[in-house]
Amino acid sequence: MRTLYLLSFLSASLTQFAQAEQSELEVVEVTAQFRTENVQDVPIAISVLNSDALGDLDIVDAAAMSRRVPGFTLAEFSPGQSLFSIRGIVSADDGAGMDSSVVAFLDGIYIGRLANIDLDLFDIERIEILRGPQGTISGRNAIGGAINIITKAPAPDFSAALSLTKGNFDASRIKTSIEGPLSAAISAKLSVSHRQRDGFTRNVLLNEDNQDEDKSSIRGQLQFDSEQATWRIAADHSEDDRSDMGRFPVQNGNFDYINSWQSLGGDTYRSTSPISGFSRGEFSGLSINGVTRFDKGELTTILGWRESDTDWEMASVGAPLGGNYDLDNGVFGADVNDDIIENTRQYSAELRWSARLSDTLDYTAGLYYLREKTERIEQYKLDFNSIDTGQFTLGNEVSEQLNTTRSSAIYAQLHWQLNEAWKLTFGGRFTHDKKQGEIASLNCGHQSNPIVTASSWCASQQGSLGILQQTFEIDVEDSWQDFSPKIALQYTPEKHLMFYGSIAKGFKSGGFPGSPGLESVAQKAIEPEQAVNYEIGLKSDLADNRLRLNTSLFYTDYEDLQVTWFGPSELNPGFGSFISTNIQNADIQGAELEFQWLANDHLTFSGNYGWLDTEVNKFILNTFAGELDLSGSELRQAPRNKGYLALDFDYPLPQKMGSLALHLDYQYIDEQLSDYINQNVILESHQLVDMRLAWRNQKESIQVSIWSKNLFNEDYVQHAYVIGPGIIGTFGPPRTYGLSVDWYFE
């Protein structure tokens, strides 16, 4: 409650202190429908974070972004596997032949792999988070929602920026950019970002940091402008190097791991895994984005290439297996090491034509093609570590997957202004997806199998835990097609008030499960997902454009939601195997509220609230122990209540000494289910407070700020999963604080 008392006290004090002058809220423009519009005129539930908000809130990754958006949650299994959920729709299977239900678009380029979607957010113009199925024009597999990331384009005038940050955990950050004209028609821009810090968790058994950060990114752009066309070429590259996640036992399974963890010094932000882990990734991209203007309309061309290479090894339990260790003799013990190497290359092309047929009728139509090739090698290793031997592998199992996806689509959307008050939007998208794959499963203990003896991955000549029960090699192939329509009706009785209702269908293609332990499982494709979303909403600017209030009510009928979990199987009841399947049917309903109130020229309140009610209607599993009916369960990562409240106070100092800006926000996330089979895997509710106090000079060319995240140092579990040893979790970040200095040059 102390956080709410603090907000109440500050808001009352600042309201009395601030001047009574009145102004208006700024117009927020978006391109969610492939044209520049006021977000208040778009019949979609959209949250927008512009460049100022990203800077003031210090949003540099998806975790910080998700906390400011209703219905949006994120759980980080590892740096290479962030699980995005919008309105309870989430994908957890990271197999080479599977996709995410929540996707990102970087300047129009589709990014769907879980390993690639959590981008480094620097030098960004704005982020548009579209909630609910976006199957018509927003691209492939956006059945849960879409995150449109629009970078800052090169400007025709010279400018430069530099930002330096120093914080606790020896955190250091630097961001810089320079832009300007190369000629009358050509502008260029170069942006660089680097972040690093020590780990905020510690492996006290091995005396090393966990959950540290070392990430560098660079982006270069060229823009060509003429009366007839604008073309932009962009290239980006980033490298990410981190240590283990520092997992720990939350609830015991087949052994008292909590006692072992605590006996070895395990505690909040303290891990006791006997083995070391890491996460490394390199990500690159090249895009060409052009708009050619004709008398009758505009032709948009988007060409993209992206490649990623990731390699990570993570301890799975966070304590010695079976409690077997002997510190007196330098023996740390063994843990399960999840080792993944993945390479993804994708090429995409999109042609889009936008035109106005009359004063009341305009449309957009387009063609889309994507080719994505993913090679993924996942090992389940039983690693042992001691002072004398170092860390080595006792036994391992290997899942090799090579998948090629080809996706093509044609889409169109029409906007018809029926009269001054009524507007109709309707459209559709036809999609054809095809996936071809090669799957190999190797249990290195199967030494009589020629597949194992011929493999270079089985140097241990021993199996590990029977996660992959069979050894086999197969080829798989399947294809799916879908038509996703949308219709929306808007009613605008006056300039700053709009009601809307919409019906939209979303689609996500099927695929092949990751790490199948049985050949029969590998051969069976996972069914595609389909969802129909019914939504009504209100967007309003009230009180002389000083109060913005947006609400939405929605109901989603979801079929064949793709799910994966780790659970016991007939051949491995003691530890478990990965299982992927579909929830036959689920209902999702909810309400969302977003507001912004400009109390006066200096004081602004903003916030949002999301209420979510999810239920699995039909989910029956055939297990070795019999039929398991999970109907009635809620969906995972779908908190019933999620809220955000912020206060911003900007006050000019006398005698042209600049201004002070205070930001304070409160974030609340309700408890969330994190596994279907074991309903005890719950992420507990938690609340966080962030603050920032900044001074700007009169010209706003210099800013100095002090900031803190998780101000009251609340400890919480941000992700949990279940394996044989029990429920395993990772801690969310503790209190962080620092000093930032920003310079702007023109």
N, C-alpha and C positions, 0 to 999 in steps of 0.2 A: 504493500500500500504506500510505502514511502515515496515511490516513484510518482504515483498519482498526486500525492500531497505536494511534491515539489513542483509538478506541472501547474497545479491549481494556484499555488502561492505566486509563482513567477508570472503566470498569465494575469492574475489580478493586479499585481504590482505594476507590470508593464503597461497594462491597459490604462491605468490611472496616470502613468508617467508620460505616455506618448501623446503627441499633439492630436488634435481633433480633425486634422485635414483629411480629406477623402479623395481617393483616386479610384482607378478601375483595375480589375485583373487583366493580365495580358492575354491576348489571343494565342492559343497553342495550335500550331499547324502540323499536320501529319500527312503522310503519303500512303496510308494503309490501303487505300483503294486505287493506288497508282496515279493519283493526281493530288495536288496540294489543296488541302481543305482544313477548315477550322474543325478541330476534334469534336466540338459540340454539335457539328452537323453530320457526323458519321454514325450510322445505326449499328455500331459495334461497341462492345465493352472494351475500352482501350485505356490503359494507363500509360502516361508519357513521362519520361525522365529526360529533361533537356540538359544541355551542356552545363548550365549554372547549377542545376540540382545535382548532377553527377559530381561536380567539384565540391559544392558545399557539403554534401553528404558523404564525401570521400568514397564513392562507389567505384571500386576497381575490379570487381568480379561478380559472378552471378549470385553468390550467397548474400552479399549486401543488397543487391538489386531485389531479390525475392522478398526480403523483409518489408519492402515499401509498397508491395502490390497485393491487393486482396486476392485470395484464392490461389496464390502462388507459393509453393514451398520447394525447398531443396535439401537433399540429404547427400553428403559426400562420403561414399564408400571408400574412395581413394581419389587422388588428384586426377586420375584418368577415368573416373567413373562417377560423375555427379548425376544424381537422379532428380530430374526436373518433374514437378507435378503442378498442373494447373487444373483447378476444380476437381481434384481427385483422380486425374488421368495421368498415369506415370508408366514408364517402361523401365524394367530392371534387367532385362536380358541383353547383355552386351556382346552376344555372339556375332560372328562375321556376317551372318545372314539375317540379322535382325536390325530394326530401326527404332528411333525414339518417337514417342507420340507427341512430344513438345519439341519443336525444331527452331533453329535460329537462321536468320538471313543476314549476312554481312554485305551491305550495299547490294542487296538483291540476290546474292549467291547462297544457295541452300547449303546448310550444314546440319547433318542429321546424326552422325556418329556420336555416341556418348563421350568418347575420348576427346572429341574436338569441339564440343558445343560450348564449354565454359571458357570463353575467350577473354583475353586481357583487354579490359575496357579502358582505353586511353585515347585522348584526342577524338572524342565522340561528339557529334552534333546533337543526337538524341537517340533514345531507345523507346520503341513502341511495343508494348506488351499487349497482344490481342488475345483475349480469353474466349475459350470455347472453340468448336470446330471451325477451321478456316479453309475448307476444302475447295472453294470456288476459284479464287484468284491468288491466294497466298501461297500456293505451292504444295509440294509433295508431303504427305504424311502429317500435315498440321492438324491432326484430329483433336488434340488437346488444347492447342493454342500455338501462337507464333510469336517469336521475339525478333523484331526488326531492328537491327543495329545500323545506324546511318552515321558514317564517319564524317568529319569536317573536311569539306572540299577545299582545294587551294584557292586563295583569294587573289584578286588582281593587284592588290597593294601589299607592300612589304610589311611584315610583322614577325615578331618572334616572341617566344614565351619560355620561361624556365621555372620549374617548381622543385624545391628541395624539401625533404622531410627527414626528421630524425625522431625515433621513438624508443619505447622500452623494448625489451628483447633484442636490443642492438639493431633495431629496424632502421633501414636507410632506403630512401626512394628518391629517384630523380626522373623528371619528365621534362622534355624539351621539344620544341618545334620551331621551325622556321619556314616561311612561305613568302612568295612574291612573284613578280612577273619575270619571265625570261624573254618575252617579246610582247608586242601589242596583243597577240592572240593566245599566248601560251603562259600559263601559270604553273608553278611547281610548289611542292610541299614535302618536308621531311619531318617525321615525328619519331621520337625515341623514348622508351620507357624502361626503367630498371627498378625492381623491387627485391629486397632481401631482408631477412631477419633470422634470428635464432629461433629454435623450436620452443613452442609454449607447452609442450609435454616433454617428459624426460624418461628415458629408459634407465631406471636406477640400477638394474642388474648389469647392463653393459656400459653404463656411464656415458650415454650419448643422447643428443637431442632428437626428438621426434617432432613432426609437424612444423618444420621450418619452411623457409621460402627463399627461392633464388630464381627470379624470372626476368628475362630481358625480351623486349619487343622493338621492332622497327617497322615503319611503314613509309613508303615513298609514293608520291602521286604526281601525275602530269595531267593538266586539263587544257583542252583546246576549245576555244570559243569563237564562234562566228555567228552571223545573223541566221544562218540556216541550221546550225548544229552545235551541240556541245558533247565533247567526248572526254572521258576520263579514264586513264590507265593507272592502276594501283597495284603495288606489290607489297607484301608483308611477310615477315618472318619472326618467329618467337621461339625461345628456348626456356624450358621449365625444368628445374632440378630440385628435388625435395627428398627428404628422408622418410622413414616409416611413419605410418599414421598413429602409432602409439596406442593400439587397441588394448582393451582390458575386459575381463569377465564381469558381466553384469548379473547373470543368474547361472547357477550351476546346472550342468547336464549330466554327463556320464562320470564326473569326478568333481571333487571339491576344489575347483580352480580358484575360487574367491579366497579360500584360506591360503593357498600357495601364493597367490598374488600379494595378499596382505603380509604374509610372513616374510616375503622378500623385499618389503618396503613399498608395495603398491598402494596408491592412494589417488586422490583427485589429481589429475594431470601427471600421474606416475604410472609407467608401464614396466612390466617385468618380463618381457619376452626374451628368451635366450638367443634369439637370432636378430640380425640387422636387416633392414629393408630400405628401399629407395623407390623413387618415381622420377623418370626422365622422359622428356618429350620435346620434339621439334616439329613446328607447324609452319607451313609456308602456303602462300596463295598469290595468285595473279588474276586480275579481273580487268575487263574492258567494258565500259558502260557508256553507251552513247544515246543521245536523243537527236533525231533528225526531224526538223519541222517542215511540213508541207502546207499548202493552202487548205487542204481538207482535213489535216490532222497531224499527229506525231507518231513516229516510229521509234520505239525503244529497243535497243540491242544490248543484251547482257551476256557476256562470255566469261566463264570462270574456270579456273583450275586450282585445285587445292590438294595438298599432300601432307600427311602426318606420319611421324614415326614415334611410337611410344614404347617404353620398356619399364616395367615396374615389378618389384618384388615386395610383398607385404606379409608380415607375420599375421597369422589368422586368429590366434587365441590370446596372446599377451601374457602367457605364463607357461612354464615348462610342462610339456605333456606328461600326464600321469603323476605330476609332482616329483619327477625324477631329476634331481640335481644334487651336486655335491660341491658346494662353494669352497670347502676346505681344500679340495684337490683341484680346484679350477675348472670344474665341470658345470656348465650353465644349463645343459639339457637340450631338448628338442622342441620344435614348434612346426606347424604346417606353414609352408612358404608358398603363397599363391604368386606365381611368376607368369607375367603376360608380356609378350612381344607382339606389337601390332603395327602394320603399315597399311595406310589407306590412301588411294589416289582417286580423285574424282574430276570429271570434266562435265560441264553443263553449258547449255546454250538456251537462250530465251529470246523470242521475238514478240513484241507487243505493239499493237496498233490501237491508238486512242483517237477518237474523232467525235465531233458534234454534228448530229444529223439536222437539228433545228434548235431553236431557242429553248425548247423544253426536253430535248432528247439527246443523250450522248451515250457512248459505249466504249468498252475496252475489250479487245480480243487478242489471244496470244497462243503461241506454240512453245512447248517446253521439252527439253531432252536432257537426261542425266545418265552418265555411265560412272559407276563407282565400283572399284575393285579393292577388296579388303583381304589381307592375309593376316591371320591371327593364330598365334601359338601360345597355348596356356598350359602351364605345368603345375601340377599339385605335388610339391616336393616335401618330403620329411627331412628337414635340415637339423643337423646336430652341431653344437658349438661348445668348445672348451678352450682354455688357454693354450694347451699343448697342440691341439689339432687345428684350431681355427674353425670356421664355419664350413661344413661340407654336407653333401646330400647322401642320406642313407638309402633312399628309394624315391622313385618318382613315377608319375603318370603324365601323359602328354596328349592334349587335344589339339590337332592341327585342322584349321579351317581356311579354305580359300573360297571366297564368294565374289561373284560378279553380278551387279545389279544394273539392269537397263530399264529406265523409266521414261515414258513419253506421254505427253498430255496435250490436249487442246481445250481452251477455256474461253468464256465470254461472259461479260456482265454489262447490263444496260441500266441506265438511270433515266427515269421518266418523271418529269415535273408535271403532275396532273393538273395542278392549279397552284395558286400562291401558298396554300397551306399543306397540300398533300404531295408526297413524292413516293414513287415505287421503284424499288431496285430488285432485279431478278437476273439470275445467271446460272451457269453450270460448268462443270469441268469433267471431261472424260479422261481417265487415266488407264494406262496399260503398263504393268510392271512385270518384269521377268527376272528370276534369280537362278543362277547356275552355280553349283558349289562342289567342292571336293572336301570330304570329311574323313579324317583319320583319327582313330582312338587307340592309344598305345598304353597298356599297363606294362611297365618295364619289368614286372615280375614274371611275365609270360615268356620265359626265355626259350621255350620250344616253338614259339610262333615266328615264322620267317619275317613278318613285318617288324617285329621287335628287334630281332638280331640284325636286320638291315638298317635300322635307324641309328643316326648319330646322337639322338636325344637320350638314349637309354644306357649311358655309361655306368650308371649305378647297378644295373642288372637286377634291381629289386623294385618291387612295387611299393607304394606308400600306404594309402589308406583305403584302397578299393573304391575311390570315387568314380573311376572309370573301370567298370567291372569286366568289360569285354575289349578285346583288341580286334579292330576291323578297319577296312578302307572301303568307302563307297562314293559314288557320284550321285548328286541330287539335282533336281531341276523342277521348277514349277512357275506358273504365271498366274496373274490375277488382273482383272479389269473392273472398273467401277465408273458410275456416273454420279456425281455429287452436285445436286442443285441447291439453290438458295433463293429465298424471296424475303424482302423486307419492305415494310410500309412505314413511312414517316409522316407525322402530323405536327406541323409547326404553326400553332394558332397565333403566335406573336414572335418577334424577332429573336428573343433570347430564351425561348422555351420550345423544346422538341420532345415528342413522344415517339417511340418506335416499337414495332413488333417484328420478329424475324423467325423464320424456320430455316435451318441450315443443316445439311448433311456433311459428315466428315468421314474420311476413309484412310486407313493405314494398311499397307500391303502385308501379306503373310511373310513367312520366312522359315528358317531352319534353326533349331535350338542350339544355343552355345553349350559346349562341353557335354555332349550326350554320352552317358555311360554305357548304353545298350544300343546295338545296331538297329533294333526295331524303333527306338526313340529317334535316332538320327534320320531314318528314312521318312518319317512322318512330318510333313510341313505343318507349321502353326497356321491356323486360320487367320485371315485378315480381320481387322477391326472395322466396325461400322458404328456410327453414332448419329442420331438425329437430335438436334438441339432446338428447343422452343424457348423463346426469350422475349420479354417485354422490358422496356426501359424508359427512363426519363433523363434528359440532359437539359440543365437550366443554368442561366446566369441571372441571379436575382439581386434585389437591393441595389439598383443602379450599377449593376455589373461588379459588385463587391463580394458577392457570395455565389460560388459555383457549387452546384449540388447535382450529382449524377447517381442514379440508382439503376439496378437491373434485377429482375427475377428470372430464373431460368430452370428448365427441366430438361435433362438429357437422358434419352433412352439408348443405352449402350449395349451392343452385342459383340460377343467374342473378344472381350478385353484380354490382351495377351499378358500373361503373368508368368513369373518364374520364382522358384524358391528352392531352398536347400533342405532336404528332408530325408528320413530313413527310407531305404528301399529293401526289397526282398533279399538281394544279394549283399547288402551292406546295411543292416539295421543299426549297427553300433555308431557309425559316423555319419553316413548319408551321401546323397548324390543330388545333382541338379535336376530339377524337373521343370519343364516348360509346357504350358497348355493354355487354354482359353477359358475365361469365365463366360458361360453361355449368355448370361444377361445380367445387367446391373442398372439401377436407377440412380441418377444424380440430380439433386435439386438444391437450390440455394438462392441466396440474396446477397447483393453487394452494394456498398455505399461508398462514394468518394466525395469529399468536400474540400473547399478552399475558401477561407473567409478573410478578406482584407479589412481588418478592423479599423485601420487608419493608414496613413502613409508609412508608418513605421512597423506596424504589428500585423502579422499574418498567422492564422491558424489553419492547419490542414490535417487531413487524415483519411482513413478508410477503414471499413469493416467488412469482413466476409463471413457469412454463415453458410455452412455446407452440411448437407444430409445425404449420405450415400448408403446404398444397400445392395448387396449381392442377392439377386433373385434366384439364380440357379447356378450352382457350382458344386458338382459332385465328382469326387476323385475316386478312382479305383486304386487302392494301395494294397501292399502285401498283407496288411492287417485287416483288410476288408474295405467296404465302401465308406467313404468319408464325405458327409454332406456339410458343406460350409455355407449353405444358403442362409441368409440373414446377417452375415458378417458385413461390416463396413469395409470400404475400400481402404487400401493402405495409403499412407501419406496424404490423408484427407482430414485435416483438423476441423472440428465442428465450428470453432470460433477462431478468428484471426483478426487482429486489430493493429492499427498504427495511428499515432497522434503526434503532431509536430507543432512546435512554436518557433517562429522566426521573428526576431526583433532587429531592425536596422535603424540606427540613430546617428544623425550627423553631429559631429563635434563642433564646438564653436571655433571661431577664428581660423577657418579653413584648415583645421587639423585632421581632416578626413572623417571617417565614420567607423562606428562599431557595429558588428553584426553578430548576433547570438542565435544559434540554432540548438534546439533541444527536442529530442523525440523519444517516444515510448513505443515499444514493440511487444506484442503479445501473440503467442502461438499456443493453441490448445494441444492436448495430448493427441498422438497419432499412432495408429496401428502400423507396424512395420513388417508383419509377416502374416500370411493367411493360415498356415498349418498350426503354428504356435501363436495363439492369441495373447500370450503373455509378452510378446515382443512389442512393447509400447514405448514410444518416445514421450516422456513426460512433458507437461506444459511448462513453459518458461517465459520470462519477461525480461527485456533488456532496455537499457536507457543509453543513448548516445548524446554527446554534446560537442559543440564547437563554438569558440569565441574568436572572432577575427577583427583585425583593424585594417582598413584600407585608406590609402592616402587620397587626397582630393581628386587627383586625376585617375584614380583607380588603376594605376599602373603597378602598384606594390600592395601586396597583402601579406600580413603575418597572422597566423592563427595557431591557437592551441586547441587540442581536441582529445576526446576520449571515447572509446567504444566499450560497451558493456561496463558502464561507469561504476555500477555497484558490484561488479565482479561476481555475477551469478554463474555458478557452474552448472552445466547441463550436458546431456548426451545428444549429439546432433545426428547420429546414425547408429542403428543396431540391427543385427542379423542373428540367425540361429544356425549352429552346426552341432555336431555330436557333443563337443565339450560344453555346450550351453548357449546362452545368449551373450553375444560379444558386442561391445560398443566402442565408440570413439567420442572424445570430448569436443565440445564446441569451444571457440576461442575464449580465453579469460579477458580481464580488463586490459586494454591496450591504450596508450596515450602517447602524444608526441607534439612536436612543433613543426609547422610547415611555413615556408616562405615562398611566395610566388611573385615573379616579375613579368610584366608585359611591355613589349617594346614595339613602337610603331614608327 
